[in-house]
Amino acid sequence: MNLADALKGVSGILVTPFDAAGDIAPDLQKPIIDRAIAAGVQVLTANGNTGEYYGLTVDEAEAMVTATGRFIAGRVPMVAGVGRGIRDAQRLAEASRSAGAAALMIHQPPDPFVAPRGLVSYIEGVREAADGLPLILYLRNDAIGTDAIAALCSVEGVVGVKWATPNAMKLKAAIEACPDHIIWTGGLAEVWAPVFYAVGARGFTSGLINVWPERSVAINSALEAGDYAKARHLIAEMQVFEDIRAEEQGGANVPGVKAALQMMGEDCGAARPPAAWPLSAVQRERLKEFMSKNSLIG
């Protein structure tokens, strides 16, 4: 499957495993990757937010993308997250290219002083280090405006946008204002996918694939077939998982995934601060009930 088609499917965002000492433990990621690929997940992403990108050092991020590329071994396209300061982003772009990335996902800079035109320069700087790799913008703040989004999408090498704001009408306006070749992917996981599909997005990102990839693939298949009723039903059955992850201002996002993996006997360690780790007793009980109900644990 080529990259353009793959991006219209499920983009799985992989966790970063840690050992008991809190150091990265890349080998623990391999069974997660194998399970996701076997289930039909079309794209796997290293160093995304579910991978605690902002909690990793640049050295750790380089080690993780290298290991992830080795585990995927070309079976599906690997998208590699890059970001932070421009020099860090360029360094990680070069490492990701060497690791076999099919594209780079550029995290929207969280710098408190971001100029829309400065973002264009940032993307262009990453493009130079990418040396021909396609670029996917990870948009988490649409307050930069439609004109700025259109300018970003017009940068040479940009092929897609992961839209991660709950503003469907702004997404619609951006799609209409940007070049036709841009692939718009829902960046708020399964729950928001039907809304984004309705205005022109295709595919979605998913942290659920670390735990239950078959469900993510089934939701994508239903949406691709235009069966919104089936998609909503499938989403309703996994809604509690996303509800837990959205709690504490989103701080339970990665802890929800890692707690679920622990329950499955695939301990990938703690989530690093400032995440909400460990989950509260109430959250864990709700998660355990969800896992049991869906036969993800005995």
Phi, psi and omega in degrees: 000132179283168186298316183300315179291320181298322181293344177274000178256218180267123175260100182282131180257111189281143173288157171257114181282146174236153176270187184295335179273355180091007178270154179299143181228073189306324184301335180290348180278338188301312179297330177294316179296314181299319180295317181295316180294318179299329181280347178103014176298131190274332182220141174238137185244126173264146176062038169269187182290325174294339175273010178058043183309315183283352175265357182261150167285165178297322177299317180294319179297320177297316181296322181290316181293327177295314180293318181299317177300321179292320181290321180291319175053039174076007182289326173221162177297138173258127172257134184245127178282138175224156179171204187068213180300153185300323179292320176296317180297319180293318179299316181288330175299316180295318179295322181292321176298316179295331181279354178099018179298140176272340180197162175250137171258118185265111177298136176293124186301132178272008179308137182291346181237079182250117174270137178308318179287336174291330176297322177299316179296323179297312180297319179296324178294321176293321180302320180300317180285335182291336176052051174099350178293139174299151183243137176240126180274134177256100188262111179249354180222105181272006179292349177292342174095157184296321180298319180292320178297319178297322178295320178296318182288346179271355177293135180303134178098343179283123183242347184201165177225130169263109187271112186239041171234147184276044183238085186296324182288328174290326174298315179302315180296321180294318179301317182290333184270348188255164180303149186294337185283350182290133176262123183258118183246136176293125184256014180242031172068194190298320188300323182267353186303315180300321179297313182290324175302320185297336180253006172123355178284162177224139179072178180197158174277156183207131168265341178301332184300338176296334188246313189220067185296330181301323180291318179299316180295320179296320178296316178298317180298319179296317180293321178296329178276357181077015181266081184293327180297315178295318180299316180297321179296315180296322179291320181302326182285345177243008185302320184298327178299313179289328177298315179298314183296333181278350184287165180055048179058035180085358183289348177266008184301297180290319176305324178298318179292314183290326176294321178296318178297320176302315180297333179276358183083019179239065185297117177252020175082185181280162167272136182287150173302146012266025178293163182274071180247138353283169173299154176291164179301321180294316179298317181296322180294318177296320180294317179298319178297318177299314182296318180292315182301326183259016175059030176275341171222161181281000000 
